[in-house]
């Protein structure tokens, strides 16, 4: 009797396959529901946090730029002070989590001296701005029309008495540069220096001279007495009679280094004519060419050709 009862008890507790399948399905449904619930709650949290970041945190006073360092600007000059102030004004509209370089670019666009600027931020309230400035290279024009030209040929503005410390771009018949605006209009005649617009670049032969003169080492600038455009390219004359032919303005730095090495040689005749067109193989001769490129485009005449 007891054995029969035990058998019936085991049979009662044994589940059928259908029952087990149904139970597994219910478990899977509960897990799926929990997953969907967690995913929905997570999405809501992400949206809430994203909205909080976009509309509050990134522009909040908590991440306002309170420590600003401006690098590359000489605040001893009036222009430098204005650039520094422009940077601080633009950065005052940003935070470390909401950097807007276009605001800085717009603020600095009125300064031809500025070639660019880079912003770096440190959470929560520090930032630094590195300003790339154009260096003085040469003078274009003379008298009240003299314009200060950067080493890359950009017109910086009036010379303001710096004519004596920088080499001069020759505006005579051998110089026929135009500004970018003139080039767009198809004008080929050289403009007066008063027509050079601050912020624009010289073009043509004036630009070639500006690039060569802009690469002049500091120790040689005061000795440059003339520059001109010839049929062979840019020529530069020093006060001791040395004439340097640079040809095209490319690799002007290397050409000046070659010239410096020649001048440093005690046996070098400084009244020579040096062709630096190929800087690694300078050609030195006793004579100098005076062939220039006239404005009217007529054939130039060489009065003393280079020999050797």
LINHURA-V209136 format. One record per helix or strand. SS is the DSSP state (a for helix, b for strand). FROM is the first residue (numbers start at 1). TO is the last residue. If there is no record, write none. Layout:
ss->SS from->FROM to->TO
ss->SS from->FROM to->TO
This chain:
ss->a from->2 to->13
ss->a from->17 to->55
ss->a from->57 to->59
ss->a from->61 to->63
ss->b from->64 to->64
ss->b from->67 to->71
ss->a from->78 to->91
ss->b from->95 to->95
ss->b from->98 to->98
ss->a from->101 to->108
ss->b from->114 to->122
ss->b from->126 to->133
ss->b from->136 to->140
ss->a from->143 to->145
ss->b from->147 to->150
ss->b from->154 to->158
ss->a from->163 to->165
ss->b from->168 to->169
ss->b from->177 to->179
ss->a from->180 to->184
ss->a from->193 to->195
ss->b from->201 to->203
ss->a from->204 to->214
ss->a from->218 to->221
ss->b from->224 to->230
ss->b from->233 to->238
ss->b from->243 to->247
ss->a from->252 to->264
ss->b from->273 to->275
ss->a from->279 to->281
ss->b from->283 to->285
